[in-house]
Amino acid sequence: MKQVRGYVSPEAMQCYKEISDKTNWTDSEILTNSLRITYAAYKCGQIKLLNEWLKDNDK
């Protein structure tokens, strides 16, 4: 069962599909790993860097 619901934008769903296709991760793994990346960036004081990277790599 997918945990990603209709509250995400079409662009976000496209990114989700791309991650799923490239990694073969389950829905749960995608959500868990995204939280891990965000938490690691927070703990290392790198949230600003992560946000800048995400903006710079926006399609």
C-alpha positions in Angstrom: 0.0 0.0 0.0 1.4 3.4 -0.9 1.8 5.9 1.8 2.2 8.8 -0.7 -1.3 10.4 -1.2 -2.9 13.0 -3.3 -1.5 15.9 -1.3 1.7 15.9 -3.3 2.1 17.8 -6.5 2.3 16.1 -9.9 6.0 17.2 -10.1 6.6 15.5 -6.7 4.9 12.3 -7.9 7.1 12.3 -11.0 10.2 12.5 -8.8 8.8 9.7 -6.6 8.3 7.5 -9.6 11.8 8.2 -10.8 13.3 7.3 -7.4 11.1 4.2 -7.4 12.2 3.1 -10.9 15.9 3.8 -10.2 16.2 2.2 -6.8 13.4 -0.5 -6.8 12.7 0.7 -3.2 9.3 0.1 -1.7 7.1 3.0 -0.8 8.0 2.6 2.8 11.8 2.5 2.0 11.5 5.7 -0.1 9.8 7.6 2.8 12.1 6.2 5.4 15.3 7.0 3.4 14.1 10.5 2.7 13.6 11.1 6.4 17.0 9.7 7.1 18.7 12.0 4.6 16.8 15.0 6.0 17.6 14.1 9.6 21.3 13.5 8.8 21.5 16.9 7.1 19.8 18.5 10.2 22.2 16.8 12.6 25.2 17.8 10.6 23.9 21.4 10.3 23.5 21.0 6.5 19.8 21.7 6.0 20.6 24.9 4.1 23.1 23.0 1.9 20.5 20.2 1.2 17.8 22.8 0.3 20.2 24.6 -2.0 21.2 21.3 -3.7 17.5 20.4 -4.1 16.7 23.8 -5.6 19.7 23.7 -8.0 18.8 20.2 -9.2 15.1 20.9 -9.7 13.9 19.8 -13.1 
